[in-house]
Amino acid sequence: MFEVWNKKTIERLSNVKKQQWFDVLNYRLEEDRDISLDDSELITKQKEIKDDYIKYLESCPYQDNFFKYYVFIEDDIIVSVCRINMINDRYILEGLQTHKDYFHKGYAMKLINHMMYDLKKEGITTIYSEVRTWNNVSHAFHHKLGFIQYGKENQNYLFQLDVNTSIRRQLFDTWASGYHHSVISSKKLGTYPFAGYSELKYRIFELITQYQKTSILDMGVGDGKMIMPLYQLGYTITGIDLSLNMIELAKSNMPNASFIHGEFHEAISLLNQCYDAIVFSYAIHHLTYHDQIDLLLSLNQYLHEEGMIIIGDVSTKTQHEMELLREKYIDIWDDEEYYPIESIYQQSELIKHYVISYVKINDVAAIFQFTKKLGIES
Ligand SMILES: C[S@@+](CC[C@H](N)C(=O)[O-])C[C@H]1O[C@@H](n2cnc3c(N)ncnc32)[C@H](O)[C@@H]1O
C-alpha cells in the first residue's frame, strides 16, 4: 500500500506511524553521529537520536520547503519512505530509505514508481537528487530508476529524473511480456498503432541489406523482434532501451547483441563507435518534437559518412493529416505520443545535416530515411 503524507497528514499522524517511520530510518544512526555501540550511555543517546528524528518529522508541516513524504506499507508495516523538498524552485528527492529487514525486495522501486504518478498529478516534470560520490549503491539505484547524472558539486553527484520518462519506463516494464501480443492483434486488425508493422519490418530489412550496412544501433529496441531478422543474418546489433524488462526479452531473442539500458540521450553519450544504420521503430514518438530533432542532430556524430537513420512509425506528411488520423482513431489514440510528421522535420535544422526521404506505408505508418549531408560539421 502506498501513502502520501502532506503537511496536514503529518499533523495528524498516529504515534504508531511515527514509530514505524523512525524504525525505517533507524539504521546505523549511531555510526552517523560517531557513537560507539559500546558507549556506556548508548541507550540514552539512542533515545536522543529518536527524539531528534520525531521532532524533525513533526516540524515538516511548518517548513516552507517541505513538500510531501511518500510511504510504502506492507502488511501494515512501513517498509520504505522518502520525501520531496522544494529548494530554489527545484523538487529534491531526499531521505529515501528502506527498513533494514526489507532490503533487496524492490520496495524502494515500488515507492518511487508510485510517487511518480503523484508528482505527475501535481504537474511536476523533473525531480533532482544528490548522492555522495562514494555511495556506489545509491548511484546504481539512481541509474536503475532512470536518473541522469548532470554534474558534480563538492562531494556529491547531481542527478535529475524526468517524471514522464520514469512513468514510461514503468509502463514498458509492465507491458514487456504482453507487448508482442499487442503488436500482433493491432496489426491483424489493421488498425492504429501497429497497422503496417510487418511492412515496416520488411522495409527496414530491405533498406539495410540493400546497402550492406553491417553495424546497427536500434534505438528503443523493445523485445528485439523488429531487428531480429538482421541479427539472424549476422549483423552487429546494439540495442538501447529504457525498460530493463524489454532489454531482457531482447537479450533472450538476440543473445550476442550488445545492450545499453537507459534513456536515449544519456545512453548515446556512452557510445564509442559509429554505426552504418540507426533505427527507430515505434520509439521516437515518445519524445517531444523538439527532443526528437535534438536527438536526431546528436546522432549525426555516431553515423558513418555513408550511414543512414531509419524511422518507422505512425506518421503523416503534415500536422493536418495527423489531426485527421487522430480523429479516425480517437477512441484509442494516445495523446502523450508525438508521432513523426514529415513537414516538422523538413522545416527544422535537420535539413542542414540530412537528406530526408519519406515513404507512406498505409494511412497509419510511414518510413523515413535520413542520409548524411557530407562536408557538414555536426
Ligand atoms: C513501442 S516500443 C517499440 C519496440 C521495438 N522497436 C518495436 O518496433 O517493436 C518502444 C520502446 O522504446 C523504449 N523507449 C521509449 N522511450 C524511450 C527513451 N526515452 N529512451 C530509451 N528507450 C525508450 C520503450 O521502453 C520501448 O521498449
Ligand as a Chemical Component Dictionary entry (heavy atoms), coordinates in Angstrom:
data_LIG
# 
_chem_comp.id                   LIG 
_chem_comp.type                 NON-POLYMER 
_chem_comp.pdbx_formal_charge   0 
_chem_comp.three_letter_code    LIG 
# 
loop_
_chem_comp_atom.comp_id 
_chem_comp_atom.atom_id 
_chem_comp_atom.alt_atom_id 
_chem_comp_atom.type_symbol 
_chem_comp_atom.charge 
_chem_comp_atom.model_Cartn_x 
_chem_comp_atom.model_Cartn_y 
_chem_comp_atom.model_Cartn_z 
_chem_comp_atom.pdbx_ordinal 
LIG C1  C1  C 0  6.639  0.673  -28.788 1  
LIG S1  S1  S 1  8.151  0.021  -28.250 2  
LIG C2  C2  C 0  8.943  -0.372 -29.786 3  
LIG C3  C3  C 0  9.876  -1.534 -29.671 4  
LIG C4  C4  C 0  10.536 -2.007 -30.963 5  
LIG N1  N1  N 0  11.406 -1.013 -31.512 6  
LIG C5  C5  C 0  9.490  -2.420 -31.965 7  
LIG O1  O1  O 0  9.438  -1.833 -33.057 8  
LIG O2  O2  O -1 8.724  -3.339 -31.699 9  
LIG C6  C6  C 0  9.066  1.474  -27.753 10 
LIG C7  C7  C 0  10.330 1.131  -26.966 11 
LIG O3  O3  O 0  11.070 2.342  -26.786 12 
LIG C8  C8  C 0  11.544 2.396  -25.438 13 
LIG N2  N2  N 0  11.654 3.819  -25.070 14 
LIG C9  C9  C 0  10.671 4.741  -25.005 15 
LIG N3  N3  N 0  11.158 5.938  -24.684 16 
LIG C10 C10 C 0  12.496 5.772  -24.524 17 
LIG C11 C11 C 0  13.562 6.643  -24.186 18 
LIG N4  N4  N 0  13.332 7.942  -23.952 19 
LIG N5  N5  N 0  14.803 6.141  -24.114 20 
LIG C12 C12 C 0  15.054 4.821  -24.357 21 
LIG N6  N6  N 0  14.082 3.939  -24.701 22 
LIG C13 C13 C 0  12.825 4.416  -24.782 23 
LIG C14 C14 C 0  10.474 1.679  -24.622 24 
LIG O4  O4  O 0  10.984 1.197  -23.385 25 
LIG C15 C15 C 0  10.048 0.573  -25.576 26 
LIG O5  O5  O 0  10.758 -0.622 -25.384 27 
# 
loop_
_chem_comp_bond.comp_id 
_chem_comp_bond.atom_id_1 
_chem_comp_bond.atom_id_2 
_chem_comp_bond.value_order 
_chem_comp_bond.pdbx_ordinal 
LIG C1  S1  SING 1  
LIG S1  C2  SING 2  
LIG S1  C6  SING 3  
LIG C2  C3  SING 4  
LIG C3  C4  SING 5  
LIG C4  N1  SING 6  
LIG C4  C5  SING 7  
LIG C5  O1  DOUB 8  
LIG C5  O2  SING 9  
LIG C6  C7  SING 10 
LIG C7  O3  SING 11 
LIG C7  C15 SING 12 
LIG O3  C8  SING 13 
LIG C8  N2  SING 14 
LIG C8  C14 SING 15 
LIG N2  C9  SING 16 
LIG N2  C13 SING 17 
LIG C9  N3  DOUB 18 
LIG N3  C10 SING 19 
LIG C10 C11 SING 20 
LIG C10 C13 DOUB 21 
LIG C11 N4  SING 22 
LIG C11 N5  DOUB 23 
LIG N5  C12 SING 24 
LIG C12 N6  DOUB 25 
LIG N6  C13 SING 26 
LIG C14 O4  SING 27 
LIG C14 C15 SING 28 
LIG C15 O5  SING 29 
# 
